[in-house]
């Protein structure tokens, strides 16, 4: 196990290179849960990450920009990704990478798809229908990727809510929104990857998670 731990740690540090590299490691605890966290520090809007290796990464910048409640929430959200278990995570990454490639292919092919639709439309009357079909093909490539992301992130959010409650969950999200100065592309990525807050809270209420 010691050898496996060293390999896991080394690969995590390698994975963290795209986050600016690991600056520190240590135990972090919230709501009675403790995990080893690999801290990185950069100016990105990414506050945390659950690596394919089953390890937790968190951005030190979050501790500078937000309250302890927000940092605890980020930690619990990332821990929530671990609830699937090894087989669940393996399946997730298989689907995530497969549908992710289809998503990128669909986006890259969209301009060409629209040009082809324009060229082969038999008349100007039929052009809107052909364009809708072309866009529909792209959306068909995007939806599976969005579905996989939303399922994974919903499970992580529900786990966090089960530990901090729905009231505090709303508070930390409000704080994050108030402090956020994210650009358009970042917000588009969030809308694709993360389900909307009202949907998360509706599921939590229906399942009786997090109290009031």
N, C-alpha and C positions, 0 to 999 in steps of 0.2 A: 504493500500500500504506500510505503514511503517513496518508492520509485515512481509509482503512478502519480503521487502527489507532486513530485518534482517535475514530471513530464507535463502534467496539467498546468502547473504554475508557469513553466517555461512557454508553453503554447499560448497561455492567456496573455503573457507579456508580449508575445509576438503579435497576437490578435489586437492588443491595445495600441500597437504602433499607429494605427489609423486614428486613434483618439489622442495622439500626442505622447503616448508611452505611459507606463505605470510610474507614478511618483512615490507611492507608498502602499503598504498593505497593512491590514489590521482587522480585528474583530469589531463589528458594528452590531448594536442591539437596538431593537424597537419592539414594543408590545410582546416582550418575552421571547423574542426570536433573535438568535445570534448567528451571524454568518461571517466568513472571511470576505472582506471587500478589497478589491484592487482599485486604488484611487488613481485617477488621471486628472490632468488639469489643462484645459484649453478654453477658448472663448466660444466654443460651439454651444448650441442650444440643447444639446443632448445631455441630460442630467444623469442618466443611468443606462446600463446595458446588461443584458443577460447573454453571455457568450454561448456559442455552440458547444463549448466544453463544460457547461454547467457551472460556470463561475460568474460572480457578480462584479461589475465595474460601475463606479460612480464618479461623477465629476466634482472635484473639490470646489469648483466655481459655485456650485449650488449652495455650499455652506456659507459662502460669502454673500450671495445674492438673496437667499431665502431664510425663513425661520427654520427652527429645528423640526417643527411639525411637517414642513414640506420635505425636508431631507428624510425624515422617517417614512413618509408616504412613498417617496421614490424607492427607498430601500425595500419596503414591503411589497411594492409593485414588482420589483425585480425578483424578489423571493417567490412571488406568486407564479412566475414563469416556471418554477421548479416543480409545481404541483402535478404536472403531466407525467412525471417519471421518465426514465430513460427511453422506453419504447415510444411514448407519446412525443417526446422531444425529437427523437430520430425521425418519426413520421412527419412532424411539423417542418423540420428543416428540409426533408425531401420534397414536400409539397411547396414550401416557401421558395426554394431555389428553382424548382421546375416552373411554377406559375410566375415567379419573378422574371425568369428569362422570357416567357411568353408575353408578359407585361411590357418588358423593354422592346421586344420584337414588334409588338403591336403599336407602341408609340413611335418607334423609328419608321415603321412602314406606313403610318397614317398619311403623311403627305403624298407618298406614291399611290396609296389606295385611293385618295381623293382625286388625284390626277387621272388615274385609270377610270374611275367612275365618270369623270367629266368627259373623257375621250370616247367611252363606249355607250354613253347615254344616247338612245336613238333620237331623242328630241329634247328641246328645252323644257317641254312639259314633264318629261320623265326624269330630267336631271335631278330634282330634289329627292326623288325616290332612290336613285342610284347613290346619291351622296349619303342618304340615311343608311342605306345598306352598308356602305363603306365604313361609316362611323360605327355602325352596329357590330361589324366584325372586330373592330378595335376594342370596343367595350366588352365583347365576349371574351377577349384575351385578358382584359383587366380584372373582370369580376371575380374569377377564382382566386387571384392573388389577394384582392381586397378581403374576400371572405375568410381566407386562411389567417390573414393579419388580424381581422376583427375578432375572430374566435379566440386566438391566442391572447390578444390584449384584453378582451373582456374577462377571461378567466383570471388574468393577473390583477385587473382592477377590482374584481369581486373579492379576491383574496385580501387585497389591501383594505377594502371597505369592511370586511368581516373583522378586521383588527382595529380599525380606527373609528368605525361608525360612519353613517351617511352624512351626519351633520359636519363632522370634521373633514370629511372628504370634500364636501362642497366648499368649505373654507379654504382648504389648501389649493383647490383648483382656482378659486377666485384670486388668491394671492399670486399664483403663477401667471394668471392672465393679466393682472395689474402690472406685474413687473416685466412682462414679456414685451420685447420690441422686435419680434421675429419678422422677417421679410415675407414677401408673397410666396416664394418657392417653398420656404419652410412650412408655411401654413397649409399649402397644398399637400405637401407630404404628410402632415399631421392628419388631414381630412381623409387621405387614402389609407393610412396605416392604422389610425385609431378610431374606434366607434365614437359617436357623439355622446356627451355627458348625459343628456336626458335618457338615452337608450340604456346606458349603464345603470342609472338610478332606477329606471323602470324595472329592469331585470332584478336588481337588488331588492326592491320592494316586493316583487312577485315571489321571490325565493326567501323572503324574510331575513335578509342579510343586512347587518349593520344598524339595526334599530331604527330610530326616527331620523 
